[in-house]
Every structure is written in structure tokens, then in C-alpha cells.
Amino acid sequence: MDKTVYWILRSENRLLALPGQADGGFFPSGKARAFGDPEKVLPVGELNGLPCLAVDLAELPKIPGYEAVSLRAVFSLAGPAVFALAGRATQLLDWQANHRFCGKCGTPTTRQAGELAMRCPSCGLLVYPRISPAVMVLVRHGDKLLLARSPHFKPGVYSALAGFVEAGETLEECAVREVREEVGIEIANLRYFASQPWPFPNSLMVAFFADYAGGTITPAPEEIEAADWFALDALPMLPEPISISRRLIDAACR
């Protein structure tokens, strides 16, 4: 039986959605065989008790009331739960699109039955969805927070320091290295705060608090445009609530 499901339909990095409809109607519903090549359709979870499928299309269908929106816009339009589902969908669609051929022998890959993996029928290589861990660190010195801005940020916005974990490195080692490399100071008393999948494109953000342990702020010019200590009652413009960085900073101010 071709059951009813919700569809996350993507074309050119835009998703088909119904703005103002924060519940299951945010994404279109339909039969499980309604869109795309069945071999390219991916199960990505559930929404309001119904299965949710995702697929890349050359062009989004015309459905009255629905329009193409960016993944970032989903957070403000439908909330964190729907954003998390849409983020998972886009990461899995990227993984499927980027691994159509075996990276070892070049043979076209197929989906592995029973798990999320692309399999090479020639050499047997299995490729799972990529996750790139990154550490975020909010450093505190008395009643001040160390905040910095990247040249890629919106004008005026400051955030906590962050960087990707390197091969053979622990999260704790990454935190110490990134802070040292980006602003030239040392940290101590690292404390875990929370984590967040970050689908831009495939990161897992792991956030920590830390205490200042020495050194003078010296921004790395290729990465940090500006960095400084800010009093808790005089913070600069902060990231939007979509990012765990905002939750991290808000928690430090309580």
C-alpha cells in the first residue's frame, strides 16, 4: 500500500515549504511514490507521526501556497524540531549526491540495504554520511566574555571561538589549540555545555565553557577580524538563536 508521507523536496538548495504553517503542513504530504526516482528517495525520520522522505528534484513542483525557502529560514518559520529534520534531510541528500561513485575504484555505488551507507559493488567499500566535528569555546575572565568576529560574519556580530577537530585530536585538545591559534591565549577548566548538528554543510558543534588562564589577545589575521573582552551587561551584537553559540552566550549571562 502506498501510504501517505511528508516530503522534504529540494532543488538548488531550496526546500518546498508553506510559511506560517509550523506543524506537519510546513512540508507537503503525499503518497510515498509521488516524487522523484524511488532509488534516490531517502527516509529521514518522522513528522507528526508520519514518515518523512527527502529527495532532490531538478525543479520543485507547483503546489498552491507553497514556496521555495532556504534551510536557514526553516528555523524561524517552523521552529527547531522541523529545522533539525530538514537539516538531517539536506545532509543525507548531500551525502548521496556526493558519493555516486566509489572513491577507491571509481565504480558507481548503490545504497546498502538496511543501513545508511553507499556501497561499491566492485570493491565493497562502504561510505557513511560524513560528520565533521567542531568545537566551540566561550572563554570567561571574571565578569567578561571573550567574543570574536570572523570576516564572514554579518556586520557587527560577535560570537564564541570555534574550529574543526583535526585527525587524531580529542575535543579537549582541539579547544585548547583553537583558542591559542585564533586569539593567542591559554584556557583552563573546560566544561561541556551542549552539542548541535549544524547542516552547513555537515558539522557537529560541541560547545564548551572555559576560563581564561593567561596571555594577551592577539587575533590571527587570516581567521579573526576582531576579538575582545566584553562585560556581561555590555555585549555586542550576537548570533541569531538558530546557532548553539547564542545559547552558549545566553547561558553564561544567567
N, C-alpha and C positions, 0 to 999 in steps of 0.2 A: 504493500500500500504506500502511495506517495504522500507522506504526511506533511503537514504544514510546519514551516520553519521560519526563523528570521534570517534575513540575508544582509551581510555586510558586502556591498558591491563597491569595488574600487576601480577607478580609471584615472591614470595620470596623477596618482597620489591624492585624489579627491574621493570622498565617500558619499554615497547617496543617503540623505537623511531628511527628516521632517523637523525643522527647527520649531521649538516651542512644545515639542512632544517628548517629555523626558522619560516616559515609560517605554514599554516594548514597541510602541508605534514609531519610535525615533528611527528605527530601521524598517525597511519594507518587509512584509511577510509574504509567503507564497509556498508553492509546492517545492519539495526537495529537488525536483529536477527542472525547475523553472529557468535557471540561468546558467550559462557557461558550459564548458566541457566538463562532464562529470568526473573525469580523471584529474582535473585541476581544482575541483572544489574541495575546500578544507573545512573539517569540523573544528570550531574554535571555542566551544563551550555552550552555555545555556543563557537564555534571557527570558525572564518571567516564566520559567518552567518549560520553555520550548527550546529545541536545539537551535544553534546559531551556526550558519555556514558562511564562508567567505570565498570570494573568487575575484580575480582580475578580469576586467572586460575591456575591449577596445573602446567602447563607448557606453556611458551609463544610460539605462532605459529612461524613457519619459513617463514619469508617474505623477499625476496631479498632486501638487503641494510639496513634493519632494524636490530637493536641490542638492547640488554638489557642495560639500563643505570640507575644510581641511581637518586633519586628525587633531590638531591643537584646539580647533573650535569645538570639538565634541565635549571637552571638559566643561566649558561654560554653558553649552547648550543642553547637555543631558546629565552632567554630574560625573563623579569619579568612578562609579561602578561601570557605567556604559563606556567611559573613556578607557578604562582598563581592558575591557573586552575588545574594543576597537583597536587598541594598541597591540594586543596579542594577535589579532587578525592581521594587521599590517606587517608585523614581524614575521609571521608564518608565510604570508604571501611573498614577502621579500626573499625569505629562505628558499621557497620553492622555485621562484623565478631565477635566483642566482646560482642554483645547483642543478640545472637541467642536464649538465654533462659532468662526468667524473673528473675530478681534479687530478687524479693519478694517471688514468689511461685515456681519457677523452671520450669514453663510451657514453651514449645517452643514458640517463638514470631513470629509475622508476620509483614510485612510492612503495616503501616497505609496508607490508600488511601488519597490522596490529600495533604499530608504533609510529611516532613522528620521526621518520628517517627517509632520506633519499638513498636508494641502493643502486650500486653499479652491478649490472648483471654479468659483466665480464670479469672483474677482479674482486667483486664482493665488498668494495669499500662502502661504508655507511657514513652518511653525513647528517648530523643532527642540527636543529636550529641553533644558530650562533647566539651566544650571550656574552657581552663584553662587560665585565665588572668594572665599576669606577667608584672611587672613594671620594666622599665629600667631608670636609672638616671645618667646623666652626670653632675658632680659637678665641678663648676668653682671657682677658687680663684685668683683674679687678672687676670694675663695673663697665668695662668696654669690650666690644667685639671687633675682631679683625675681619673686615669686609674688603673685597676687591672687585674690580670690574675688568672683564675681557673686552678687547676691541669689538667682539662680536655681539656684545650685549646691546639692548636698547639704550639710547642716550640717558645718562643719569642713574642707571640701575647698578646696584652693587649686590654681591652675593658672597656666600661662603666659598672657600677654595675647593677645587675638585680636580681629579685626574684619573686616568686609566691605570688599572693594575697591570704590571708587567709580568712576563713569564717567570715563574719560579719565585714570585714575591707574595708575601702574606698581605692581608688587608692592612694590618698594623704597620708593616714596613712601607707600604705604599703611602699611607697617611703621612708618616714622618718625612719620606722623600719628597712628596709633592709639595708640602708646606715649605720645606727647605729650598727646593728648586724654584718655587714660584715667588716667594717673598723673603727668603733668606733667614728665617727664624727657626728656633727649635721648639718642640712641643712636648708635653708630658700629660699623664693621667688621661689617656684616650678612653672615651666611653661611648659605647654603641647607642645610637638613637633609634634608627629605623631604616628600612630599605624601600625602594620603589622601582618597579620595572619602568624603564624610560625608553619608549619605542622610537627614538630619533638618532640612529635607526634601531639599535638592539642592545642598549645598555641595561645594567642593573646597578642602580645607585645605592650605595651603602653609606649612610650618614653617621658621623661621629661628632661628639663634643671633645674638645681638648683644652688644656691650659697652656698658657704662654710659659716657656722655660728659658728664654734668653735670645739675644740677637736683636738686630735693628732691621726694620722693614726695608727690604731692597727689592723692589719688583723686577722680575725677569722681563725685559723689554719686549721679547718676542711673544709673551703669553699674557702679561698683566699690564693693563693700561694705567691703573692707579690702585693703590691699596693704602688703608689707614685704619687706625683705631677709632671706633665710633661709640659714644656714650649710649646707653640703653634708651635714654629719653631723647636722643637726637640722631636717630638713624637716617641714612639716606633713602632714596627710592629703592624698594626691594623687589625681588622677583614676584611674578604672579603666583597665586595659590596652586596652580597646576603642578608646580615643582616641589619636591621634598625640601629644597633649600629654604623655601618660605616657611614651611612647617618647622624646620630646624631652628631658624632665627626666631620665630614666634615663641617656640618653647623656651628658648634661652631668655626671653624677656618676661616670662611669667614670674 
